Amino acid sequence: MKDLLTQIANINSYSYNVEGLSKVKELLKSWYQNFENNCPKLKLKYEEFDLKPQKFISRSGQIEEKQLGKALLISKEIDPNLPSILLMGHMDTVFPESLGFNECKDLGNGIMNGPGVSDLKGGLVVILKALEKFENSELADKLNWQVFFNPDEEVGSPGSSKIFPMLAEKNKWGLIYEPSLPDGSFTYRRKGAANYQLAIHGKASHVGRAFDEGTSAILIAAEFINQAQALNENPNIIINFGKIEGGGPLNIVPELAILGINIRIEENTDEKLVLKKLNQIIDELQDKYSDAKFLLQGKFNRKPKVPNTELDLLYEVLEDCTKELNLDFKKRNTGGCCDGNNLWEYGLPNIDTLGVRGKDIHSTEEIIYLDSLEERTELSFLLLKRLALL
Ligand SMILES: [Zn+2]
């Protein structure tokens, strides 16, 4: 398993590295073809999906597009009347090739450092191995399954989330292989999230000669931030201004400012509240600065994951399985989001931290505890068997 992980983690698959993502997709396909060849009764169907490019506001303040990789869906359907289970993991990482963090390094003591070893390439290996065990078990003929690999999770699944309704419709349960917390805890309730960009176009003028004729986009941006940050007074809402770009020569009143905004919410109803407030502030600023232009781009691409009895049933099964393996069962709420949020939005009960144990994800210090590859494979195998009989 460590070799498979090294093989797949050593391919750079940053969310916008379309070529690298294609290599990872081909490697996964070859793993499943191998699996199929070694499992005489198994018949798999392979489908690929082109995704729409991601829209964003470029440094010039205009809407542009970024190309995304392809998604891969592998399905086993022996009988349409049997329940189907979705296993899912993303192929992309947060590391551009230019960062130079492109290879795994064994640190000894059962620890390996490398790009995406925990998030989420370790999980990709676990999915394969758990399915191999399941298909060689006496319950293989009790379950259909689908495996979905998307190339854009780390940027909010802007393209692949269009396929989620179809996956939620087809499957009864979802198993998602985001890394678990370092102590093996599973996440439970999740906040919802949005990324927005606000481009503010003002009017340039020379500071010395015509200061009064200019409209400073940066000053307007500052006013916007000052007012919008009041949303943080609501305990259900977090708004963070993570990026600000714009301006230019210091003797020119700045014509352009672009804000990057991340928002987290507790309940679905908070979404309306936030958008209403942001648009209200924009309207007021528009009244005050008539020659300014505002362009707000983005969406709530992760709805909150609020548990109910259907979801709790799945967690009960998981708890039983961890006990059988003598593992601790802990679940925790988090402000973080993943594809589990979206699938839940479309009605698919899912556990979304079935991947490996590791830490320092999204940094060059990312590690995996290698023993968790085996541990999590056993857990998923057991979970599949239980769900097959449910
Ligand atoms: Zn991830």
Boltz pocket constraint, residues with backbone or C-beta under 6 A from the ligand:
constraints:
  - pocket:
      binder: B
      contacts: [[A, 90], [A, 92], [A, 119], [A, 120], [A, 153], [A, 178], [A, 179]]
      max_distance: 6.0
